[in-house]
Each structure stands twice: as C-alpha cells, then as structure tokens.
C-alpha cells in the first residue's frame, strides 16, 4: 500500500465511511488536534519517564486513536471495526487521577507549567488537549458526535496536569507557585 494516494491534493479528505470533507473542516481540526496531542505524548515517552508514567502514556496514546476514530466517524456510521469512547475510558482516567493525586501534596495555589523535561512536556500536552476540547465542543454544536468525546478530553486534561505534577515529584523538582503581582 502506498503512503500517498493523491486523493487529498485538492484539499479534501475522506471520513470513516467514505464521506468527503474539506481538510479545514471543524471535524478535521478536532481529530487533527487529537493527533497532535498524541504526538506530544510520544515526545513525553521519548524523554524516558519513570515506568509508571510511561505505561500510562502508552495507554493514553492507544485511547487517543479510539477518540480520533470516534471523531473522524459521523455518529450515524456503523462498523464492526469502529470503537467509540465509552464510560470505561472515562472511569480509567478518573481512577488514574485519583491514584496519582493521592501520592502528591494537596495544591494550595496555582502552579506554573514547568519543572522537569517530562513534566514540562506533559503540561504542553495538557494545553493541546484543552485546544482539542475546544474544537470538539465547537464541532458538537454543529454535528452530532460521540456523547463522551468532550468528557474524555476534559478528564484527560485533568490527568495530564496530575501527571505533570507527579513527574516533578518523581524527579524531586519543586513546583513553581503562581505569584500574583501587586497592583501598581
């Protein structure tokens, strides 16, 4: 199978099920940003995180393929090969958040993104996740989408924040609190 098909040379692409759409459509923006998020998580894995975080990231990357397929497929399209985001995807995120967060000091202030390389990359992934969420919310106002896509992204951004904190904790890095500047 060739990598290039030439079918998108005029700015259109196929959704799962065969429907053609413009490459700048909101649906493409949504699942394209999910793909970007997946790549950002790939960079985090390339930084050799602690094994526990590496396993979580690997699982998330696989889930993001499910989310991407869910978003790339109009809701009325049915296929035995199609997975959509389900309640168990959300529950798994929540369980992981609770498990990691229980090992961290409670937050008493906002923290600035940063710290170790892995934590910084996870913070970047979190912001990409929030952008994907905004695109998916906009898409949901125009088209019917999987009912849990927005919930998944919202919970995933929470998990990525906790993972960044956990990475800093593992690396012995202090988080930088946000300091409110006095008014002049």
Residue, then its C-alpha position, 0 to 999 in steps of 0.5 A: x500500500x502506498x503512503x500517498x494516494x493523491x486523493x487529498x491534493x485538492x484539499x479534501x479528505x475522506x471520513x470513516x465511511x467514505x464521506x468527503x470533507x474539506x481538510x479545514x473542516x471543524x471535524x478535521x481540526x478536532x481529530x487533527x488536534x487529537x493527533x497532535x496531542x498524541x504526538x506530544x505524548x510520544x515526545x513525553x515517552x521519548x524523554x524516558x519517564x519513570x515506568x509508571x508514567x510511561x505505561x500510562x502514556x502508552x495507554x493514553x496514546x492507544x485511547x487517543x486513536x479510539x477518540x480520533x476514530x470516534x471523531x473522524x466517524x459521523x455518529x450515524x456510521x456503523x462498523x464492526x471495526x469502529x470503537x467509540x469512547x465509552x464510560x470505561x475510558x472515562x472511569x480509567x482516567x478518573x481512577x488514574x487521577x485519583x491514584x496519582x493525586x493521592x501520592x502528591x501534596x494537596x495544591x494550595x495555589x496555582x502552579x506554573x507549567x514547568x519543572x522537569x523535561x517530562x513534566x514540562x512536556x506533559x503540561x504542553x500536552x495538557x494545553x493541546x488537549x484543552x485546544x482539542x476540547x475546544x474544537x470538539x465542543x465547537x464541532x458538537x454544536x454543529x454535528x452530532x458526535x460521540x456523547x463522551x468525546x468532550x468528557x474524555x478530553x476534559x478528564x484527560x486534561x485533568x490527568x495530564x496536569x496530575x501527571x505533570x505534577x507527579x513527574x516533578x515529584x518523581x524527579x524531586x523538582x519543586x513546583x513553581x507557585x503562581x505569584x500574583x503581582x501587586x497592583x501598581 
